[in-house]
Amino acid sequence: MNIKQLLLEKILLFDGATGTNLQSAEGGQYLTADDFGGKEFEGCNEYLCITKPSAVEKVHVDFLEAGADIIETNSFGSTPLVLNEYNLAHLSYDLSKKSAEIAKRIANDFSNNHKPRFVAGSIGPGTKLPSLGHISFRELEKSFYTQISGLVDGGADLLCIETCQDLLQIKSALSAASKVFEERKIKIPIIVAVTIETTGTMLMGTDISAALTALEPYDIIDVIGMNCATGPREMSESIRYLCQNSSKPIFVMPNAGLPENVGGVACYHLSPEELQKWMIHFVTDLGVNIIGGCCGTTKEHIRKLSESIEGLSPKERTWDYQPSVSSIYQSQTLHVDPAPVLVGERCNANGSKQFKELLLKDDYDGMVQVAKDQIKEGAHILDICVAYVGRDEKKDMIEFVKRLNTQVYLPLMFDSTEYEVLEAALEHYAGRAIINSINLEDGEERTAKVLPLAKKFGAAVIALTIDEEGMAKTVENKLAIAKRIRDIAIDKYGLREEDLIFDTLTFTLGSGDEEYRKSAIATIEAIREIKKEIPKSKTLLGVSNVSFGLNPQARHSLNSVFLYHAVQAGLDMAIVHANKIMPLHKINSRGKELCEELIFDKREFETIQ
């Protein structure tokens, strides 16, 4: 039976702590500098795969004898990035491969038809945080690529990207895994386990909802969960959240309680019986599928867990998935009640005079303040566009997004016509972003570049109802183009319907142009039809276009009335200047009436006698 089938059919048991058990692997004696190959390598557990493989083998045997279904490779820090601290970066592939070969050989010795045993390639977070600028996305991806290549070539049955502290670090590891799978034409299961500190967030300040939102779109991930940092008690509410909201199986690998510093050594005091009690609760009350032990857990902890899961089944879960986006800190659903989700429009060099002037002065801190001001005004998401003639858009986007990533807690929408700019933005953004936008103006040329980016980074995408014939003006054409884009996104690039946000286009009503007199009606009705025909998708409008050319007071009123009617038709999201939208009761009755006459083209003609 393969590992993927087992993930869905029974509770699986991981092993316990590798590092703490290595230290007493040889008959209760601590390893010496000689065991590590010399004092300069002391503490590099991964190097033991070469210098003292018997110590690694002993840990694996102990956990398999205790009843573990899955053992982890001794490769937690086997990336070139980490090994470079010991001048061993050149051995990254070999050590990773060796760790998998050792574990696989021993797992095979214990495996039988009744109880197959498997090997998980352990992938730790490394020592640098990309969200803090310690390392670039591509450098980290390259480091993970070497490690993952060795683990896969050494025979790992699955990969465990664990103790994750930064969402951007996870994305780079997933990108590296995708490359390895593509090159070797294979796919093995991936577990991603985030680490929530006693503060209730990941090290970068990410709460569990933001972590799930950022990771949920990745179909390369088979299981999601938590490990390390705390004991099971401190994990319980985050685990409950995952079980209630994740469609993926759930993994839990806690420490043996919170560590206590005793004489400079971290000591863990949670007994096997206490860990057993908590894990039975997670399985039977919450629906956790895979359990195990992290720091401080011994073979006795694993033996107790093995005894306790015999005959147990996880609670059958139902989950409440809401399509969302996130910043590095928090999540935002793509529909709110009352609607709409407000997308702040002021961080746009082509739409905001203030923002453009700050950009031209390279005042990135001032640009960040414009972003923060929109939070006070009620925005839920921020639209970001730094394209300006004569400037390096990619450089400006990188400089701005690097700051926004950690200084603004609202999710971002990246607005650019340039593929390279969008890619650079996504490589510097930890949360789940929105790409603005795709269309079919040049056939599938743009979708062929942008949709793979959305897939790679788990982003949502705005799709404009434009095709080779131009901007769709009728309800029928708007819907037809939306359906065509949906089919391309799903069938060719593996996105989901819920990853798409359709913009049915907003044309100005203030010009008096006969061609656009009924445009608002078509836009509103197209929203209604898209919500019927593509129900899992979302809809969005750039509202202020409708009033272009009018005086400020008239613009505010028309924007507000138009937005109201679009929402009534099912609009989910609107790009607006949030504090310029007025409740209808604040618009006088005659003003509201005039706006509706314009929106719905209620013209009356006098008859000449």
KEMAR-789867 format. One line per 3 residues: their letters; for each residue x negated, y negated, z negated of C-alpha. Coordinates in steps of 0.25 Angstrom, whole numbers, always signed. Example, Ala and Ser with C-alpha at 12.3 -4.5 7.8 and 13.67 -1.06 7.14 Angstrom:
BEGIN
as) -49 +18 -31 ~ -55 +4 -29
END
This chain:
BEGIN
mni) +0 +0 +0 ~ -6 -14 +4 ~ -7 -25 -6
kql) +3 -34 +1 ~ +14 -24 -1 ~ +10 -22 -16
lle) +11 -37 -18 ~ +26 -36 -15 ~ +29 -23 -22
kil) +23 -23 -36 ~ +16 -30 -47 ~ +1 -30 -44
lfd) -10 -32 -54 ~ -23 -39 -52 ~ -35 -37 -60
gat) -40 -46 -71 ~ -52 -56 -73 ~ -64 -53 -64
gtn) -74 -63 -70 ~ -71 -61 -85 ~ -71 -46 -83
lqs) -84 -46 -75 ~ -91 -52 -87 ~ -89 -39 -95
aeg) -89 -29 -83 ~ -101 -21 -87 ~ -97 -14 -100
gqy) -93 -26 -107 ~ -106 -33 -104 ~ -107 -47 -99
lta) -114 -48 -85 ~ -128 -54 -85 ~ -134 -64 -76
ddf) -142 -52 -70 ~ -128 -46 -66 ~ -125 -58 -58
ggk) -139 -57 -51 ~ -145 -68 -59 ~ -142 -80 -67
efe) -140 -89 -55 ~ -128 -80 -52 ~ -122 -78 -66
gcn) -107 -80 -66 ~ -105 -77 -51 ~ -96 -65 -53
eyl) -94 -64 -38 ~ -109 -61 -37 ~ -107 -48 -46
cit) -102 -41 -33 ~ -116 -40 -29 ~ -124 -41 -42
kps) -115 -33 -51 ~ -104 -26 -43 ~ -102 -16 -54
ave) -97 -27 -63 ~ -87 -31 -53 ~ -83 -17 -50
kvh) -80 -14 -65 ~ -71 -26 -66 ~ -63 -20 -54
vdf) -63 -6 -60 ~ -58 -11 -74 ~ -46 -19 -68
lea) -42 -7 -58 ~ -43 +3 -70 ~ -34 -7 -77
gad) -23 -6 -66 ~ -26 -18 -57 ~ -20 -17 -43
iie) -29 -28 -38 ~ -43 -32 -41 ~ -49 -45 -38
tns) -63 -46 -31 ~ -74 -52 -38 ~ -74 -64 -29
fgs) -67 -76 -36 ~ -79 -85 -33 ~ -85 -79 -21
tpl) -83 -91 -11 ~ -96 -97 -6 ~ -91 -110 -14
vln) -92 -103 -27 ~ -104 -94 -25 ~ -112 -106 -20
eyn) -113 -109 -35 ~ -122 -97 -36 ~ -129 -99 -23
lah) -121 -87 -18 ~ -112 -93 -7 ~ -118 -85 +4
lsy) -113 -72 -3 ~ -98 -76 -3 ~ -93 -67 +8
dls) -102 -55 +3 ~ -97 -57 -12 ~ -83 -58 -8
kks) -83 -46 +1 ~ -91 -38 -10 ~ -81 -42 -21
aei) -70 -36 -12 ~ -77 -24 -8 ~ -80 -20 -23
akr) -66 -23 -27 ~ -60 -15 -15 ~ -69 -3 -18
ian) -65 -2 -32 ~ -50 -5 -29 ~ -50 +6 -19
dfs) -56 +16 -30 ~ -44 +13 -39 ~ -33 +12 -28
nnh) -23 +23 -25 ~ -9 +25 -19 ~ -2 +23 -32
kpr) -10 +10 -36 ~ -18 +3 -24 ~ -28 -7 -29
fva) -32 -20 -21 ~ -42 -30 -21 ~ -40 -45 -21
gsi) -50 -55 -16 ~ -52 -65 -27 ~ -54 -79 -22
gpg) -56 -90 -33 ~ -54 -105 -31 ~ -69 -109 -30
tkl) -75 -120 -37 ~ -71 -132 -29 ~ -57 -139 -28
psl) -54 -144 -14 ~ -43 -153 -19 ~ -54 -161 -27
ghi) -63 -162 -15 ~ -73 -152 -20 ~ -73 -144 -7
sfr) -66 -145 +6 ~ -54 -136 +11 ~ -63 -130 +22
ele) -75 -128 +13 ~ -67 -120 +3 ~ -60 -112 +14
ksf) -73 -108 +20 ~ -78 -103 +6 ~ -65 -95 +4
ytq) -66 -90 +18 ~ -80 -83 +14 ~ -74 -77 +1
isg) -61 -72 +7 ~ -68 -66 +19 ~ -77 -58 +10
lvd) -65 -53 +2 ~ -57 -49 +14 ~ -69 -42 +20
gga) -72 -35 +7 ~ -58 -29 +7 ~ -49 -38 -2
dll) -35 -34 -1 ~ -30 -48 -5 ~ -35 -61 -9
cie) -33 -69 -22 ~ -35 -84 -21 ~ -35 -86 -36
tcq) -37 -96 -47 ~ -34 -107 -37 ~ -35 -121 -42
dll) -33 -130 -30 ~ -23 -128 -19 ~ -32 -132 -8
qik) -42 -121 -13 ~ -31 -111 -11 ~ -28 -116 +3
sal) -42 -115 +7 ~ -43 -101 +2 ~ -30 -97 +10
saa) -36 -104 +23 ~ -49 -96 +21 ~ -41 -83 +19
skv) -32 -86 +31 ~ -45 -87 +40 ~ -51 -74 +34
fee) -37 -67 +37 ~ -37 -72 +51 ~ -51 -68 +55
rki) -49 -54 +49 ~ -35 -53 +54 ~ -30 -48 +40
kip) -21 -54 +29 ~ -22 -49 +15 ~ -14 -55 +3
iiv) -18 -67 -4 ~ -14 -71 -18 ~ -16 -86 -22
avt) -17 -88 -37 ~ -17 -103 -42 ~ -22 -106 -56
iet) -13 -115 -65 ~ -21 -121 -77 ~ -15 -124 -90
tgt) -11 -138 -85 ~ +0 -131 -77 ~ -7 -134 -63
mlm) -19 -129 -55 ~ -32 -136 -57 ~ -29 -147 -47
gtd) -15 -150 -53 ~ -7 -141 -44 ~ +6 -136 -51
isa) +11 -122 -47 ~ +22 -127 -38 ~ +12 -135 -30
alt) +3 -123 -29 ~ +15 -114 -24 ~ +19 -124 -14
ale) +6 -125 -8 ~ +3 -110 -7 ~ +17 -105 -4
pyd) +17 -108 +11 ~ +4 -99 +13 ~ +9 -86 +18
iid) -6 -81 +17 ~ -3 -81 +2 ~ +4 -68 -3
vig) +4 -70 -18 ~ +3 -83 -26 ~ +1 -84 -41
mnc) -8 -89 -53 ~ -21 -85 -60 ~ -31 -89 -70
atg) -32 -102 -79 ~ -22 -97 -89 ~ -15 -86 -95
pre) -1 -81 -91 ~ +6 -89 -101 ~ +1 -102 -94
mse) +4 -97 -80 ~ +19 -93 -83 ~ +26 -105 -78
sir) +18 -106 -65 ~ +20 -91 -63 ~ +35 -93 -65
ylc) +35 -104 -55 ~ +28 -96 -44 ~ +37 -84 -47
qns) +49 -93 -45 ~ +44 -101 -33 ~ +34 -92 -25
skp) +39 -83 -14 ~ +25 -76 -15 ~ +22 -65 -25
ifv) +16 -70 -38 ~ +2 -67 -44 ~ -2 -70 -59
mpn) -16 -68 -64 ~ -18 -76 -78 ~ -29 -76 -87
agl) -29 -69 -100 ~ -24 -82 -106 ~ -30 -95 -107
pen) -46 -95 -109 ~ -52 -98 -122 ~ -66 -103 -123
vgg) -73 -94 -133 ~ -88 -97 -134 ~ -88 -103 -120
vac) -81 -91 -115 ~ -67 -91 -109 ~ -59 -80 -117
yhl) -45 -75 -113 ~ -36 -70 -124 ~ -23 -65 -117
spe) -22 -51 -120 ~ -18 -40 -110 ~ -4 -38 -117
elq) -1 -53 -116 ~ -5 -54 -102 ~ +3 -42 -99
kwm) +15 -48 -105 ~ +14 -61 -97 ~ +12 -53 -84
ihf) +24 -45 -86 ~ +32 -57 -88 ~ +27 -63 -75
vtd) +30 -51 -67 ~ +44 -47 -73 ~ +49 -61 -76
lgv) +43 -69 -65 ~ +40 -60 -54 ~ +25 -60 -53
nii) +19 -50 -43 ~ +4 -49 -46 ~ -3 -50 -60
ggc) -17 -49 -65 ~ -27 -56 -74 ~ -37 -68 -72
cgt) -47 -73 -82 ~ -49 -65 -95 ~ -40 -53 -91
tke) -47 -39 -93 ~ -44 -25 -88 ~ -35 -24 -101
hir) -26 -35 -96 ~ -25 -29 -82 ~ -22 -15 -88
kls) -11 -21 -97 ~ -5 -28 -84 ~ -6 -15 -76
esi) +2 -7 -87 ~ +12 -18 -88 ~ +16 -19 -73
egl) +19 -4 -71 ~ +33 -3 -67 ~ +35 -18 -67
spk) +41 -26 -55 ~ +40 -41 -53 ~ +53 -49 -56
ert) +59 -52 -42 ~ +57 -66 -39 ~ +65 -77 -32
wdy) +59 -89 -29 ~ +63 -103 -25 ~ +54 -108 -14
qps) +55 -123 -10 ~ +47 -128 +2 ~ +38 -138 -4
vss) +25 -145 -2 ~ +15 -149 -13 ~ +3 -158 -17
iyq) -8 -152 -25 ~ +0 -155 -38 ~ +15 -152 -35
sqt) +25 -147 -26 ~ +36 -154 -18 ~ +48 -147 -12
lhv) +52 -151 +3 ~ +66 -153 -1 ~ +71 -161 -13
dpa) +85 -163 -18 ~ +90 -174 -16 ~ +82 -175 -3
pvl) +73 -179 +3 ~ +58 -176 +0 ~ +52 -190 +2
vge) +39 -190 +9 ~ +31 -203 +7 ~ +27 -210 +20
rcn) +18 -221 +15 ~ +4 -213 +16 ~ +5 -215 +31
ang) -5 -224 +38 ~ +5 -227 +50 ~ +17 -230 +41
skq) +12 -237 +29 ~ +4 -250 +30 ~ -1 -249 +16
fke) -6 -235 +18 ~ -13 -239 +31 ~ -20 -250 +25
lll) -25 -242 +14 ~ -30 -231 +24 ~ -37 -241 +33
kdd) -45 -246 +20 ~ -48 -231 +17 ~ -41 -233 +3
ydg) -37 -219 +1 ~ -34 -222 -14 ~ -24 -232 -10
mvq) -18 -222 +0 ~ -16 -212 -12 ~ -9 -223 -19
vak) +1 -225 -8 ~ +3 -210 -9 ~ +5 -211 -24
dqi) +15 -223 -23 ~ +24 -214 -14 ~ +25 -204 -26
keg) +31 -216 -35 ~ +40 -219 -23 ~ +46 -205 -23
ahi) +39 -198 -12 ~ +38 -182 -13 ~ +28 -180 -2
ldi) +18 -190 +5 ~ +16 -191 +20 ~ +1 -194 +23
cva) -3 -200 +36 ~ -17 -207 +38 ~ -17 -207 +53
yvg) -22 -221 +58 ~ -29 -226 +71 ~ -44 -227 +69
rde) -45 -219 +57 ~ -50 -205 +54 ~ -36 -198 +50
kkd) -42 -185 +45 ~ -52 -192 +36 ~ -41 -201 +30
mie) -32 -189 +28 ~ -43 -181 +21 ~ -46 -193 +12
fvk) -32 -196 +8 ~ -27 -182 +6 ~ -39 -178 -3
rln) -34 -189 -12 ~ -19 -186 -11 ~ -22 -171 -14
tqv) -25 -174 -28 ~ -20 -188 -31 ~ -5 -187 -26
ylp) +5 -176 -31 ~ +14 -177 -19 ~ +13 -167 -7
lmf) +8 -173 +6 ~ +12 -173 +20 ~ +1 -175 +30
dst) +5 -183 +43 ~ -5 -182 +54 ~ -5 -179 +69
eye) -19 -174 +68 ~ -21 -159 +65 ~ -35 -161 +59
vle) -29 -172 +49 ~ -18 -163 +44 ~ -28 -151 +42
aal) -37 -160 +34 ~ -26 -165 +25 ~ -21 -151 +22
ehy) -36 -147 +19 ~ -36 -157 +8 ~ -22 -155 +3
agr) -19 -145 -8 ~ -4 -146 -8 ~ +6 -141 +2
aii) +7 -153 +12 ~ +16 -156 +24 ~ +11 -158 +38
nsi) +17 -170 +46 ~ +19 -165 +57 ~ +21 -156 +69
nle) +30 -158 +81 ~ +31 -152 +95 ~ +28 -164 +103
dge) +16 -158 +109 ~ +22 -144 +109 ~ +15 -135 +99
ert) +2 -142 +99 ~ +3 -148 +85 ~ +10 -137 +78
akv) -1 -128 +83 ~ -11 -136 +75 ~ -2 -141 +63
lpl) +6 -128 +59 ~ -7 -120 +57 ~ -11 -131 +47
akk) +2 -130 +40 ~ +1 -115 +39 ~ -14 -115 +34
fga) -11 -126 +23 ~ +3 -122 +20 ~ +9 -135 +24
avi) +23 -139 +28 ~ +25 -146 +41 ~ +34 -157 +47
alt) +39 -154 +60 ~ +44 -166 +69 ~ +55 -163 +79
ide) +47 -167 +91 ~ +44 -158 +103 ~ +38 -160 +117
egm) +50 -168 +121 ~ +47 -178 +110 ~ +55 -182 +97
akt) +68 -174 +96 ~ +79 -184 +96 ~ +91 -174 +95
ven) +96 -165 +84 ~ +94 -153 +94 ~ +80 -156 +98
kla) +76 -159 +84 ~ +81 -145 +79 ~ +75 -138 +91
iak) +61 -144 +89 ~ +62 -140 +74 ~ +65 -126 +77
rir) +54 -125 +87 ~ +44 -130 +77 ~ +49 -121 +66
dia) +47 -109 +76 ~ +33 -113 +79 ~ +29 -116 +65
idk) +35 -102 +60 ~ +32 -93 +71 ~ +18 -98 +76
ygl) +12 -104 +63 ~ +19 -96 +52 ~ +25 -108 +44
ree) +38 -107 +38 ~ +51 -114 +40 ~ +50 -121 +27
dli) +36 -126 +30 ~ +43 -135 +41 ~ +48 -149 +39
fdt) +56 -155 +51 ~ +56 -170 +54 ~ +68 -172 +64
ltf) +62 -186 +67 ~ +67 -200 +63 ~ +68 -211 +74
tlg) +70 -226 +71 ~ +85 -231 +71 ~ +80 -246 +70
sgd) +76 -248 +85 ~ +89 -247 +91 ~ +84 -237 +101
eey) +96 -230 +107 ~ +88 -217 +108 ~ +87 -216 +93
rks) +101 -221 +89 ~ +105 -206 +85 ~ +91 -202 +81
aia) +94 -202 +66 ~ +106 -193 +68 ~ +98 -183 +76
tie) +87 -183 +65 ~ +97 -181 +54 ~ +105 -170 +61
air) +92 -163 +65 ~ +89 -162 +50 ~ +102 -155 +48
eik) +100 -145 +59 ~ +85 -142 +55 ~ +90 -139 +41
kei) +100 -129 +46 ~ +91 -123 +57 ~ +78 -123 +50
pks) +83 -122 +35 ~ +69 -119 +28 ~ +62 -132 +34
ktl) +63 -146 +29 ~ +66 -159 +36 ~ +59 -172 +35
lgv) +61 -186 +41 ~ +52 -199 +42 ~ +63 -208 +38
snv) +57 -222 +40 ~ +57 -220 +55 ~ +72 -221 +56
sfg) +71 -236 +52 ~ +59 -240 +59 ~ +60 -255 +64
lnp) +70 -260 +54 ~ +68 -269 +43 ~ +63 -263 +29
qar) +77 -264 +22 ~ +84 -258 +34 ~ +73 -247 +35
hsl) +75 -243 +20 ~ +90 -242 +22 ~ +90 -234 +35
nsv) +79 -225 +30 ~ +87 -222 +17 ~ +100 -219 +24
fly) +94 -211 +35 ~ +86 -203 +25 ~ +99 -200 +17
hav) +106 -195 +29 ~ +94 -186 +33 ~ +94 -180 +19
qag) +109 -177 +21 ~ +106 -169 +33 ~ +95 -161 +26
ldm) +82 -169 +26 ~ +72 -164 +16 ~ +61 -174 +17
aiv) +58 -189 +22 ~ +46 -197 +24 ~ +49 -210 +18
han) +44 -222 +10 ~ +51 -216 -2 ~ +54 -229 -10
kim) +60 -235 +3 ~ +72 -225 +3 ~ +84 -230 -4
plh) +96 -223 -10 ~ +108 -225 -1 ~ +116 -232 -12
kin) +105 -243 -12 ~ +108 -246 +2 ~ +121 -255 +4
srg) +132 -249 +11 ~ +131 -257 +24 ~ +116 -254 +25
kel) +119 -239 +23 ~ +130 -240 +34 ~ +121 -247 +44
cee) +110 -237 +42 ~ +120 -225 +44 ~ +125 -232 +57
lif) +111 -232 +62 ~ +107 -218 +58 ~ +120 -212 +63
dkr) +121 -221 +75 ~ +135 -226 +72 ~ +136 -237 +83
efe) +148 -244 +86 ~ +150 -252 +99 ~ +160 -264 +100
tiq) +169 -262 +112 ~ +169 -275 +121 ~ +183 -279 +125
END
